[in-house]
Amino acid sequence: MRRRQAAGERLGIYIHIPFCRSKCDYCDFYSLAGQEGRMDEYQRALLAHLRETAPMASSCVVDTVYFGGGTPSWYGAKRLRELLSAIRKAYRVEKGAEVTLEANPDSVDFKSMQALRRAGFNRVSFGIQSACPGELEAVHRPHTVQRGDQAVEEARRAGLKNVSLDLIYGLPGQTGASWRETVEHALSLAPEHLSCYGLKVEEGTLLAARVARGETLPDDDSQADMYLWAVDRLAQAGYEQYEISNFAKPGLFSRHNLRYWQLRPYLGFGPAAHSDFGGRRYAWVRDLEGYMSGVLSGGELLDSQELIPEKERGSEYLMLGLRTVQGVEEWEYRGRYFMDFSPIERRLEEFAAQGWSAKTAEGRWRFTPKGFLVSNQLIGDLLERQERASLGELLPKAQARYQDRTRRR
């Protein structure tokens, strides 16, 4: 885990803020309500961990910083500014780096937004989720529709020019008509970026308990209709889809989120935060007290770690690349991982006959919107095909073909 990255390599930093005003019924992220009294000690732990880790990344250039949660805006502008200042002092943060704050509308105001923008935050992602009061109440969101509108307006007045809105389809009581109302309302706020997530009932959440007691949610077909309608509507409004759930005005994709899908390195800080750095993937303990003790008192900090072999990276290339509109390409796969793309391409051709995938003029394979709806099953199928292929038999052939192509370029 102490291996350094190549000189000048671009790096992302993720800061997990686990505190929330209240826990939403569907949330399974590591977050805690009613723990404000632990914020100051947590701040000390984060600052210490950032400083301790910085020498590992001394040759890297940080081009994205992302504060996620939890509810980072609930943490307070003063602490957030202190953290960003510490990152700038300890790491090589490039000019123009994307610095994102996740925020709930109820925990921001004009003054805090202005202070954060002046400190260097240049992108904010609001958890709007719905424009229908009953749907917000149904999952115990702590804001109103009006407050969401006000938060966007305050961010604009504060000078933030890159605003993203999160929306959820499949909420309790939601219909096709109410989902369309939510999307149209979001478009009226003119965000630069929109994320449209299908509701998932995660084990251990309050929503899962409600469903177990017999509460019904919009079924898969209804959610599929909502998703496909949103894809078309957002395209009409000038938003480019660049990932299953993400849409943006041209040139305003989330650079930090893209690094996950493009297998680029990042360092995570905070309980349950993950990192992919120096050829290893690792995660910190999913416990606030354990994390603070690990940093400040030398306790056990790691929850898991693994060295990622190239074959697994090849699987991740397929799995993550096919989440994006850019998709995957034969010679990227062969050249990086020395694995035969033929079994994958044959299956993608079969998917194309079903309307689930398509090959671009540039020779890249990607899923269609209909394919995105069943992407988990399709990707699982492709990974099984990859696993069946004998790497021992295919590697020499793949290497030879790639080297021959390289010579001809």
Beta strands, then each sheet from edge to edge (+ up, - down):
strand 1: 10-17
strand 2: 19-20
strand 3: 32-33
strand 4: 61-69
strand 5: 93-103
strand 6: 123-129
strand 7: 163-169
strand 8: 193-198
strand 9: 240-243
strand 10: 246-248
strand 11: 266-269
strand 12: 274-277
strand 13: 280-284
strand 14: 302-307
strand 15: 328-329
strand 16: 357-359
strand 17: 364-367
sheet 1: 9+ 10- 8+ 7+ 6+ 5+ 4+ 1+ 11+
sheet 2: 2+ 3+
sheet 3: 12+ 13- 14+
sheet 4: 15+ 17- 16+
end
